[in-house]
C-alpha cells in the first residue's frame, strides 16, 4: 500500500475519525483546536473519547488538507 493510501481509524463508539497521513500537511489546526484529543507524540495520537462527536465534527471540517474525515457509527 502506498503511503498516500494509508488510513487509520480511531473511534469513541459514536464517531470514527479517519486519518490519512499521506494527505496531512501538519498545519496543527487539529492539535490547537482540540488538544485533549490530538497528541502527536503519543500512540495512539488521536483520542476521540476526549471530546463530543459534535466538537470532533466541527474540528474535522476545518482540516485544510482533508487528511481528517469521519463517519458516524450505527447504534446496534
N, C-alpha and C positions, 0 to 999 in steps of 0.2 A: 504494500500500500504506500503510495507516495505521501510525502509529508503534508502536502496541501489537502489530502483526503482524510487525514486522521481526524476523528471526532471522539470526544469524551463526554460522558453524561454524568450528571450529578443531580440527585433527587432528594426532596424532603417529603416525598409521598404525594403531595398535592401538585407539585410542578417539577419538571425536569429541565435543568439547564443543559444546553448542548454547547460545547466549546470546540471550535475548530482552530487549533493552534496555528495551522498554516496560513490562516487569514488574519490572525491577530497582529495589530500594529503597535501594541503595547502603549496605547495612549494613556492608560491609567485611570480612565473615567470610571471603570467598574470599582477599582480599589478606593478611589476618592469618594464615590457615591455611597457605597455600602462596605465600609472597612471591616464590618463584623462578618461579612460573607466571603470576601476575596482576600486571601492571604498568599501572595505569590511565593513565599519561602516555605510554606507548609505543604504537606501531602495528606489528604487531597487539598488542593489550593482553593477550591470552591466549596463552601459550606452553606448550602441553601437553607438549612434548618435555622439559620440565624436571622432570617427576615421573612416577612409575609410574602405570599405569592404576588400580591399587588405591587409591593415595593420591588420585587425582583423583575416583574414585567416592565415596570416603569424604567428601571435602570437598564435593562437589556435593550429597550427601544432606543436608548441613547448610545449604544455601542457603534462607533463610527465605521468600523471595518466590517461589521456583520459577523464577526467571529463568535459572538454570543447570540444564541437563539433559545427558544424554549418551547416546550409542549406541555399542555395541561394533562395530568394523568386522570384516567377514568376511575371513579369510585366503583368498586365491585360490590 
